[in-house]
Amino acid sequence: TVIETAESEDGLFNVTVSFDFDRCAGITQYTLFASKPADGQTPSCSIQVEFLVAGFCIYSQDAADDTKVVRTGKTGANPDVFTTLVNSVLQQPEYAFKAYFQYLDGSNSTLSVPAQPSIGGINPMFYDRTQLIDYSALKCSMDGAQYNGAQVNLDEDCGVGFSVNSVDGEFPGVYFGVRFNQYINGRIVTVFEWSTFTDSDPEFQGEIYETFMEMVISGPAPPVVFLIEPEGPFRSTGGEITTLYFLNTVQTDIISLRVNDQYDYTPGSFVFLDDGARVQNFTVSPGNGT
């Protein structure tokens, strides 16, 4: 907070208080005391203001010192933007964060499973390096994740989600899980749109609640083959064509490349797709085996 005072001609003071919130949700109270000039200690009057910041935030919390780092609403060079290395994702593609929900009626998500509005009504939208996270709106619900006391389990094709389940009969609060696709680097921004969040409050009806979370996977990503079609089986005499799909390769023709001595590179056959994938034809070599 920042407090500024200005004295008027009749000896009265106007007090201006500016507040800087940490981009999280919740309820907080602020009390301003005015003291008697005689001793500067005895309060002569006070005023209290309560702030209800509705919405939700996603944050990390250090188990050692309980430090909380808010991840939502941060972008660019802000040190609170979640960042990890490609090599770390190769070892651990799934990450768990805590989440706090503050509703317009004054209730929050710490004491019980959130009821209304449903967290399942949140619609995630992805921008920039969208290949980092898979999410199918047809298969997934944002409240479909399951926290098991150590990590957040996500269904297939559901790369993000909130957990609202109990663990051993106790509600641990809401957790947010992310599963990154491996061998991909870059920046991805997830925008959370929650159109039903304000439905129960006449003052805010019609307004759509939005927040966002930026995540960065840094470091060079190694080349990888993520699709072969057809995969075989092939004739032992060779000569058939199969197509390999690569990520993280140079955008020039390859002079020499062999795969397990089973496939010969077909010169001049490569193309690049809009998502950066390299598509390359190979001729199956004669022989037997797998």
N, C-alpha and C positions, 0 to 999 in steps of 0.2 A: 504494500500500500504506500501511497504518497500523499502527504497531508500538506495543504497550502492554506495560509490564513491571510485575510486582508481586513484591516481596521477601517471602519467608517468614521465619518466626522463626529458622530455622537458617541464614540467610544465602543461601539459594538463591533463584533468580529464575524465575518463570513468565513466559513470553513469549507474547503473543497477537498474531498477524499477521492483519490483515483485507485482503482483496483486492477490488478493483473492476475488473471486466473491461469492455472497450469494446464489448460486444455483437457481437463477431466470433468466428469459429472459429479453431482452431489449437492449437499446442503451445507451451508456455512453461515455463521452469524458474526457480525462485526459490531462492537460496542465502542462508542466514542465518549470519553469522559471529559468534562470541563471542571477544572479545579479552581478553588478560591485563590485569588492573588495573594492573600495574606501569608499562607504557608506553602502554597503550591502543591499540597498533598491531598487535602480534603476535597473529595468530589462534591461539586455543588449541583451538577446535573449530568445526565447522560442520555444517549439515544442509541438504540440498537436497530440494526438492519439485518434482515435475513435474506440470503440469496439461494435460490433453487436453480441450479444449472441442470436442466433435463437433457437426457441423452445417454450415451455410454462412451467409455474409453477403454482402450486395451493397453496393458502395461506389463512391464517386467518387474519382478521383485527379487532382490538379492536375499537369499535365505540367511546369510551370515549377519548382515547389519540391517535388514528389513528396508533397504533403500528401494524406493519406487521410481521407475522411469516410465513416463507416459510415452507410448509409441504412436498413438493416433494424433493427427493434426500437425505432424512435424514433417518437414520436407527439406530438400536441398542439402546444404552443408550442416544442418542442425545435428549435433552429436547424438541426439536421442533417436534419430532414424535407425531402425534395426538394420544392422549390416553383419554379414558373415562371409566366409570364404567359400569358394567352389569346393576346395578340398574338404572343408567341414561338412558341406552338404553331401559329399560322396560317402562320408562316414555316418552322418545323421541327417536324413532328409526331413524329419518331422520335428517341429518346435511347438512348445506350449507357452501360452501367455495367460495372464489373468485378465478378467474383464469386469467392469463395474457398470451397472445400469441404474440410472436414476429416472424415475417416472414422474410425470407431471402432477400426480396426486400425492406426492411425497413419499411413496414407497420406493424401495430399492431392491437389489438382487442379492443382498448378503444374508438374509434370514430364511428365505424359502425359495422354492423353484418359481421363477417369474411366470406369472399367469398371462396378464394382458397389459399391453399388446404383445402378441406372440413374437418371440425372437425369430421364429420361422418365417415371419413376414419380411425379414431383411433381405434385400436383393443386392448381391455383390456384383460389381462391374470392374473389369480389369483393363489396365492401360499400360502402355510402353511394352516391356518384354513379357507379353502375355503367355509365352510358352513356359514360363517358370512355374505356373500353377494350373492344374487341370480343374475345371469345375463345370458340371453339367446341370443346368437349371431344371432339366427334366427328371434327373435322378436324385438330386440333392436338396436338402433343406438345411438352412443355416442353424437350426437347433438339433441337427441329427448326429453330432459328434458325441463321443462317450469318453469321459474322464475316468481313469481307473486308479487314481491316487498318485500316479507318477507321470503319465503322459496322456495326450488326447488322441483317441483312436478315430480315424476318419475312414469313411467308406470309399470304395473305388470310384474314381472320377470326381471325388469331392475333396478338393485340395485345401479348402478352408471350412471352418464350422465352429459353432459354439456348443459347449456341453452344458446341459441343465439337469443332469442326473445326480442321484445320491450315490455315495460311496460308503459301504458298510452301514447303511441306514442313516447317514449324516449327509446333509447338503453342504458341499465344500465351497459353494459359490460358483460363479460362471467362469469357465475357462475357454480360451480361444486357441484352436489348433491350426497349424499351417503345415502342408506337406509340399516341399519344393521338388520339381523335376530335376534330376541330376544331369550333370554335363552341360548345364546352361548357366550363363552368367548374365548380369545386367540388373536393371532397376524395374521393379513392378509396383504399380500403385493400385490398391484395391479401394474402390469407393463403395461405401455401404449406404444404400438408399432404403429408408424405412418409411413408406408412405402411410402406414396405419398407426404410426407412433402417436400422432396428435388427434386421432379420431375421437377420443373420449373427452377432450377438453375444448369447449366452445371457443375459447380465446385463440386457439391455435389451429382449429380445424381448417383443412385446405392447404396447410403448409406441409412440405415434405422434409423430413429430417434426413440430413446427410452428414457423414464424416468420412475420413479416409485414413489409410495407413500405407506409408511408403516403406518398401523393403528393398535392400540392395544385396546382391550376391556378387562379390568382387573377386578379382584374380582371373588369370587365363584359364579358359575351359579346354580340356583335352579333346582331340577329335574322337568321334564315336560313331559307329554304325547303329542306327536305331530301327532300321527296317530293311528286310530283304524280300523281294517278291519277283518271281516265286522262290520259295525256300528249297524246292526240290521235292522228291528225289529227281536226279538228272540221269541221263543216259551215260554209261561208262565210256562211250565213244567221244563224248564232249561235243562242243559246238553250239550248245544252247545258250541263250542270252538270259541273264538275270540282272535285276536292277537293285543297286544298293543306295540307301539314303543315309547321308552323313550330316553331322553337325560339326561346326568349328573347324572347317578346312579352308585352305586358301582358295581365292576365287580365280585360279588359273588352271590351265590344263595340267594333268599329272603326267610326267614323263614315264615313270615306271612305278607300278604298284601290283603286288600280288597278295592274295589272301589265302594263307595255308597251302599255297601251291595248287589250289583248286580252281582259281578264277584268274583269267588274264584280262588286263585292262583293255578296254575298247577306246582307242584314241578319238578325241574330239566329240565324245558322246555326252559330256557332262552339261548340266544346266543348273541354275540356282533358282530356288523358289522364293517367293516374297518373304517367307519367314526365316530365310538364311540357310535353309537346308540345301545341301548339294545332292543332286540326283545323278548317278553314274551307272552306265551299263558295263557289264562284265561278261566275257565269254567263258563258259565252263570248260575247263581243261579235261582231256581224256584221263581216265583213271578210275579207281575204286576207293571207297572209304567214306568217311563222314567229316 
